[in-house]
């Protein structure tokens, strides 16, 4: 019978692959841009580029809300370690305004994403709800059962007043 040369204890700890050293991720290191102005300059210079503006207008034309596009861009910047999340939150409205202006100049229909779309219900849902209400009115109500007194809880975990 041969002995094993490795021990069962020389294996990685479960979950070890999911942990990293502090500072190993880009968002754990100091950001490259510290101010809102630096963040705005970074994104504006990229969004007004002809190639990027064309792609951006194509995305806007598909109906993606401008707020979602801005949040996606800035979240990517946070994950890359370009800026902090608070800079991203402060840059988002500026990016939405910029994209709104680009879309207006190009005559592209857009949605900002801050509108409340639930003000008018869907007609199909209204018909379905009305049909369900009609069915509910036609069905007889179940007869009431005699109410039996509930037993008081007993045991170790019962309330003191219930004993």
C-alpha positions as CSV (number, residue, x, y, z in Angstrom):
1,X,0.0,0.0,0.0
2,X,1.5,3.3,-1.1
3,X,1.3,6.5,1.0
4,X,0.0,9.7,-0.5
5,X,2.6,12.4,-0.8
6,X,0.1,15.2,-0.5
7,X,-2.0,16.0,2.5
8,X,-5.7,16.7,2.4
9,X,-5.0,19.9,4.4
10,X,-2.9,21.5,1.6
11,X,-6.0,22.4,-0.4
12,X,-7.4,25.9,-0.9
13,X,-9.9,27.2,1.6
14,X,-13.5,27.1,0.2
15,X,-14.3,30.6,-1.1
16,X,-10.7,31.6,-1.4
17,X,-11.0,32.3,-5.1
18,X,-13.7,34.9,-4.4
19,X,-11.5,37.0,-2.2
20,X,-8.7,39.3,-3.2
21,X,-6.2,41.5,-1.4
22,X,-7.2,45.0,-0.4
23,X,-6.4,47.4,-3.2
24,X,-6.3,44.6,-5.9
25,X,-9.4,45.9,-7.6
26,X,-9.6,49.2,-9.5
27,X,-12.4,50.7,-7.3
28,X,-10.3,50.1,-4.2
29,X,-7.5,52.3,-5.2
30,X,-7.6,56.2,-5.2
31,X,-9.6,57.5,-8.2
32,X,-7.9,59.2,-11.2
33,X,-10.4,62.1,-11.2
34,X,-11.3,63.7,-7.9
35,X,-13.6,66.5,-8.9
36,X,-16.9,66.8,-10.7
37,X,-15.3,69.1,-13.3
38,X,-12.7,66.5,-14.2
39,X,-15.4,63.9,-14.6
40,X,-17.5,66.1,-16.7
41,X,-14.6,67.0,-19.0
42,X,-13.7,63.3,-19.3
43,X,-17.2,62.2,-20.4
44,X,-18.0,65.2,-22.6
45,X,-14.8,64.8,-24.6
46,X,-15.7,61.3,-25.3
47,X,-19.4,61.8,-26.0
48,X,-19.0,64.6,-28.5
49,X,-16.5,62.6,-30.6
50,X,-18.1,62.0,-34.0
51,X,-17.8,58.2,-33.9
52,X,-19.1,57.9,-30.3
53,X,-21.9,60.5,-30.9
54,X,-23.2,58.4,-33.9
55,X,-23.2,55.2,-31.7
56,X,-24.9,57.1,-28.9
57,X,-27.6,58.5,-31.2
58,X,-28.3,54.9,-32.4
59,X,-28.7,53.8,-28.9
60,X,-31.0,56.7,-28.0
61,X,-33.1,56.0,-31.1
62,X,-33.8,52.5,-29.9
63,X,-35.7,54.0,-26.9
64,X,-33.2,53.5,-24.1
65,X,-33.8,56.2,-21.5
66,X,-31.0,58.9,-21.3
67,X,-30.8,58.4,-17.5
68,X,-30.0,54.7,-18.0
69,X,-27.3,55.5,-20.5
70,X,-25.7,58.1,-18.2
71,X,-25.8,55.8,-15.2
72,X,-24.3,52.9,-17.2
73,X,-21.4,55.1,-18.3
74,X,-20.6,56.5,-14.9
75,X,-21.0,53.1,-13.2
76,X,-18.4,51.8,-15.6
77,X,-16.1,54.7,-14.7
78,X,-16.5,53.8,-11.0
79,X,-15.7,50.2,-11.6
80,X,-12.6,51.1,-13.6
81,X,-11.4,53.3,-10.8
82,X,-11.7,56.6,-12.8
83,X,-13.8,58.4,-10.2
84,X,-15.9,57.7,-7.1
85,X,-19.6,57.0,-6.9
86,X,-20.4,60.5,-5.6
87,X,-18.7,62.1,-8.6
88,X,-20.8,59.7,-10.8
89,X,-24.0,60.8,-9.2
90,X,-23.1,64.5,-9.7
91,X,-22.0,64.0,-13.3
92,X,-25.2,62.1,-14.4
93,X,-27.5,65.1,-14.8
94,X,-24.9,66.9,-16.9
95,X,-24.6,63.8,-19.2
96,X,-28.4,63.5,-19.5
97,X,-28.6,67.2,-20.6
98,X,-25.7,66.7,-23.1
99,X,-27.4,63.7,-24.6
100,X,-30.7,65.5,-24.7
101,X,-29.1,68.3,-26.7
102,X,-27.4,65.9,-29.1
103,X,-30.7,64.1,-29.7
104,X,-32.5,67.4,-30.3
105,X,-29.9,68.6,-32.7
106,X,-30.0,65.3,-34.7
107,X,-33.9,65.2,-34.6
108,X,-33.8,61.8,-32.8
109,X,-36.7,60.9,-30.6
110,X,-35.6,60.3,-27.1
111,X,-36.9,59.5,-23.6
112,X,-35.3,61.0,-20.6
113,X,-36.4,58.3,-18.2
114,X,-37.7,60.5,-15.4
115,X,-41.3,60.5,-16.6
116,X,-43.9,58.6,-14.6
117,X,-45.3,56.1,-17.1
118,X,-47.8,54.7,-14.8
119,X,-50.3,57.6,-15.0
120,X,-52.4,55.9,-17.6
121,X,-53.1,52.2,-17.3
122,X,-52.8,49.8,-20.2
123,X,-56.2,49.2,-21.9
124,X,-55.6,45.5,-22.1
125,X,-55.0,45.3,-18.3
126,X,-58.1,47.3,-17.7
127,X,-60.3,44.9,-19.8
128,X,-58.8,41.9,-17.9
129,X,-59.4,43.5,-14.5
130,X,-63.0,44.4,-15.4
131,X,-63.6,40.8,-16.6
132,X,-62.2,39.5,-13.4
133,X,-64.4,41.9,-11.4
134,X,-67.4,40.6,-13.4
135,X,-66.6,37.0,-12.5
136,X,-66.1,37.9,-8.9
137,X,-69.6,39.5,-8.7
138,X,-71.3,36.4,-10.2
139,X,-69.7,33.8,-7.8
140,X,-71.6,33.3,-4.6
141,X,-69.8,34.2,-1.4
142,X,-68.8,31.2,0.8
143,X,-70.9,30.6,3.9
144,X,-69.5,31.7,7.2
145,X,-68.3,29.0,9.4
146,X,-68.9,28.8,13.2
147,X,-66.0,30.5,14.9
148,X,-64.3,28.1,17.4
149,X,-62.3,29.7,20.1
150,X,-58.6,29.4,19.5
151,X,-56.5,27.4,21.9
152,X,-54.1,29.5,24.0
153,X,-50.5,28.8,23.3
154,X,-48.8,26.6,25.8
155,X,-45.2,25.7,26.3
156,X,-41.8,27.1,27.0
157,X,-41.9,29.9,24.4
158,X,-45.5,31.0,25.0
159,X,-46.2,34.5,26.2
160,X,-46.6,35.0,29.9
161,X,-50.1,36.4,29.7
162,X,-51.2,33.5,27.5
163,X,-50.5,30.8,30.2
